[in-house]
Amino acid sequence: LKSLKSSYQMGAIFTFVLHLVFKWNQTLLFSAASSLVELYFHPLFQIHVLRRAAEGSCKRPFGSDAPDMGAMLGAALGQPGGATAA
């Protein structure tokens, strides 16, 4: 949760600076909306606030069901063994 908090704070500071310096109002709206969507889909929020069962994508370790992006990139580039192979 500490990393989520610091990540949100850095995004909020960056958005606030963009608003103050460049007068970009759309970034404020986008940041607020995307933060709420991220919070809603976070596994800890779904388990503890929405009282969903800790199974499927909500079971620990979080994100283990995600595809291996390095291997997919390597396959797309034609490298055997993924993108990390030398």
LOMAR-347995 format. One line per 5 residues: number of its first residue (from 1); their letters; for each residue x, y, z of C-alpha. Coordinates in steps of 0.1 Angstrom, whole numbers, plus 5000, padded with zeros to 4 digits. Layout:
# LOMAR-347995
NUM> A> X/Y/Z  ... .
//
This chain:
# LOMAR-347995
1> LKSLK> 5000/5000/5000  5029/5023/5007  5041/5020/4970  5005/5027/4958  5004/5058/4980 .
6> SSYQM> 5037/5072/4967  5028/5064/4931  4996/5083/4935  5013/5112/4951  5039/5115/4924 .
11> GAIFT> 5012/5114/4897  4991/5140/4916  5021/5163/4919  5030/5160/4882  4994/5167/4872 .
16> FVLHL> 4992/5197/4895  5024/5211/4880  5011/5206/4845  4979/5224/4855  4998/5253/4871 .
21> VFKWN> 5024/5258/4844  5005/5251/4813  4969/5256/4824  4959/5221/4813  4925/5213/4828 .
26> QTLLF> 4920/5181/4810  4949/5165/4829  4931/5171/4862  4900/5154/4850  4919/5125/4835 .
31> SAASS> 4940/5120/4865  4911/5119/4889  4891/5095/4867  4920/5071/4861  4930/5071/4898 .
36> LVELY> 4895/5060/4907  4894/5033/4881  4928/5020/4892  4916/5019/4928  4885/5000/4919 .
41> FHPLF> 4904/4973/4900  4932/4969/4925  4930/4934/4941  4933/4947/4977  4904/4971/4972 .
46> QIHVL> 4883/4943/4957  4891/4919/4985  4888/4942/5015  4863/4969/5005  4841/4951/4980 .
51> RRAAE> 4843/4918/5000  4851/4896/4970  4867/4862/4975  4905/4860/4972  4905/4837/4942 .
56> GSCKR> 4913/4841/4905  4931/4874/4898  4925/4885/4934  4946/4857/4950  4981/4862/4960 .
61> PFGSD> 5006/4867/4944  4988/4895/4926  4994/4897/4889  5006/4861/4885  4980/4854/4859 .
66> APDMG> 4994/4881/4836  5012/4870/4804  5050/4871/4803  5055/4903/4782  5092/4897/4777 .
71> AMLGA> 5086/4863/4761  5058/4878/4739  5081/4906/4728  5109/4882/4720  5085/4860/4700 .
76> ALGQP> 5073/4890/4681  5109/4900/4673  5119/4865/4664  5143/4859/4693  5143/4824/4708 .
81> GGATA> 5139/4824/4745  5123/4858/4748  5135/4894/4747  5161/4889/4774  5181/4862/4755 .
86> A> 5214/4875/4742 .
//
